[in-house]
Amino acid sequence: MAYLPRAMRRASRRWRVPPTPGRTSTFTRVVERLSALWTLRILLSDSTTNWAAPGQLDQDIANTIGLPDLALPAALAQTSAPVRERLEKRLRELEATPNATDDAFTRNVTTLARVLGLTPVERELVVFVLVMRFADGLANLFRGPAPAGLAETHRLMATALLVSESDVGRALRPDGALRSSGLIALNCEPPYNIGLDPMCGLAEMMLSGRRSARAVMELFVHRAPSTRLDVGSFAHVAADVTAITRLLRGALRRRARGVNILLHGKPGTGKTELARVVASSLGARLFEVSDSDEDGESIHGRDRLAECALAQRALGWSPRALLVFDEIEDAFRVRWEGTRGLVREAGGGQKSWTHRLMEGARVPTFWISNEIQQIDPATLRRFDFVVELRVPPVAVRMKILRDALGETPVDDALLGRLASDERLTPAHVARAVRVARLMGARASNDVAASLSHVLARNLGAQGPARATSTVQMVCGPYDLGLANTTTDLGHVTDAIVRERRASVCLYGPPGTGKTI
């Protein structure tokens, strides 16, 4: 079922009012000319179809072709010669008028076509569906009792654009550039028999000033920031990191399609950072699917899936590109349906389209989610590698703390106490260090106090603390000679170093320093 996105609904309301000076009137002139031209071509070439219907259908068409005083008869085959002559004269006038080439809308569509590698027919179809959203008369030709079926829709578009039906059909195949990228979606809702909708916000993208190729590309994908972590920060999943790295190295070398990796786990466990670390180790260029539009408004899951598809198309030329699709929960939703309970939705109810997107992906993609229960098993089977990231162990948390602090000296005993908290994630560390620096903490004791205070407050929101018992082994300098033992601990230590394996039993009254 088709979906008319929020941005397009907002654009439709905006552009159906009388134009204001500037870019609005320029776009209005483009819409008026093209919609009138295409409508007349369809009307005059189809003399047997009854395009009249009750209500305002006839008047909408008359307004679109620029002859508002003309009431179209029930069948053009029976029109009087003077009426048909007026239609033909109007068509000749429009065809004699040169196409706009220097307005922002036309230039942006051309740039978009170049970025995505669209053919001339595919580019014209993008313009067609955009113009049809703002031209009631042209849209009415695709409503009501005619046309009937997708083939008829193809025929009408081919007539309007002066191209072959086979070219239109080829351009609108499910696996073609337009539909597989989400630029155009089928609309099977009333009042259309079969219609086509543009991607969410596409009209606004094309109307907001002239854009370079890079600016067009950044509407749906952007370069990922660098990371301060390294492979050692993921020592607890070293085998998985090695496997992912080998998989992606082979995929990049062979330009393999349909390579998808799922990283899931609790928030803050480093899923996005892991993708960045792997990309850095491979020397690849990592891009991220946008999660907000130009106005800063959140982009919902089904629209982000469309943007992911566009990113795949745009980045397909790069031999060293990787893609991150973060926060995918919104794209794989669940809903409650009475006795059926929870029902999964894949890609806004378009599971098969989502599967084609995954299987045909030109760029290896990291899909990142906090949970996977809502993802359909059929979709999960399409991931090449699935990794769950949990909270790192103490040693890794200690490394992350040290790396985040850089050269700022902080007592190891304090770092050990902080790292002992199993609620601590890489995200907590990065945020706490940032807060400490913004607070102006420079001296070791000031940094330590700030970190302790910030983490105590932030981790408190995660529930009660659970200390890791093994962290007590992390301590500052210790003089073995100060221990009152029945055996020389120096000899014990030398033996452990020499043999590299040992079992030692320490016993004594409480508080005598056994753990230390």
C-alpha positions, 0 to 999 in steps of 0.5 A: 500500500502506498504512502504519501509522506509527511513532507510531500503532504506539507509540500502539496499544501504549500504549492497549491496556493497562489504562488509568491514571487521568487522560486515559487513562481518559477516552479509554478511556471514549470508545473503549468507548462509541463502539466498542460503539455502532457495533459493535451498529448494524452487527450488528443492521442486518445480519442476513444476514452471518456475522460469526463466524470461527475464533479469537477473533473472536466473543469480541472482538466480545462484549468490545467491545459490553460483553457478554463472556459472550455468544457470538455465533451464526454468523448473527444471523438465526438468533439466539434472541429472548433473545440479540437482545433483549440486543443491542437493550437494550444498544444502547438503553442506549448511545444514551441515554448522551450523547456526550462533549463536554468531554474533551480528545480530543473537543475536539481533534478538533473543533478540528482539524475547524475548522482544516481546514474539515472537514464534520460527516461528515468529522469523524465519520470521523476519530473512527471510524478513530481509535477503530477502531485501539483497538477490536479488536471493531469492527476485526474487522468490517472483517476476514476474508471480509466486508466485500468492497470499498470500497463495503462499507466505506462501507456499514458506516461509514454504518450505524455513524454513521447517515449516508448511504452517499453522504455517506461515499463523498463524504468518502472520495474520493481528492481529498476533504479526508480523503485528499488531506490525508493524515488518512486513508489506504486500507489494503489489507493483510491482515487487512483486505480494505479498511480505513482508517488514520489519519495518523501520530501523529494519535491522540497529537496528539488525546490530548495535552491540550486544544489551541487552534486555533493549537496544533493548527496548529503540530503540522504547520506553523509560521511561518518565522523572519525572514532577515537577507539581502536580494535583493542577497544573491542578485545571482548569481541575480537573474533567477531571483529576479525570475521567482519573485517575479513568479510568486508575486505573480500566484499570490497575487493570483489565488489560483491552485492548484498553484504549486510551485517547486523550489530545489535545490543544495549544502547551505548555498547559501541555498535556504531563505534565498532563500524567506524573502527572496522572501516578505519582499519580497512581504509574504507570511506564510511557513510551514514544514512541521514536521520533528520531532514534539512529542517532538523525534523526526524526522518521516520523509519520507512522514509529512512529505508528509502534514503538507505536505498538512495545512498546505495545507488549514489555510493555504488560507484565508490570501490571503498565505500561502506554504509551505516544504517543506525537505529533501524528499530523504527524501520521494523516496527510492531503493532498490536492487533487484538487476538493476533497480538504483536504483528511485525512490520518490515519496512513500513509494511513492505517486507519484499521491497526491504528484502530486495534492498538488502539483497541488491545492496551495492555497498556493504552495509552495517545495520544497527539496532538496540533490539532485534525481536521486532525483526521478522525471521525472514529478514534476519536470515538475510544478514550475512553476519550478526553480532550482539555487543554487550557491555565490555569486560573490566579490562576493556572498560579500563582501556576505554577510560584511559584512551578517552582521558589521553595524557591526563593522569588519573590514578589507576585505583580510581579508574579501577573503581569506575570500571568495576561498574557493569553499567559503564559503557563506552558511551558513558565514558565518552560523555563523562570525559566530555563533561569534565573537559567542558567543566574546565577540569585539568588537574589530575584530582579535578578530573578524577573528582569530575569523572566520579561525580558525573558517572555516579549521576549518569549511571544512577539512571541505569538502576542499581550498581553491580560491581564486578568482583575481579576489578579488585585486582586493579590497584596502584603500586604495591610493595610485596615486602609489606605483606606479612605472609608465611611464604616469600611472595617474591619467590611465588611471583618469580615462579608464576612468571617462570611457569606461567601457570599456578594455583595460589591459595591465600587465607587469613583473618578478614581485612589482612589484605588478601584481595589486594 
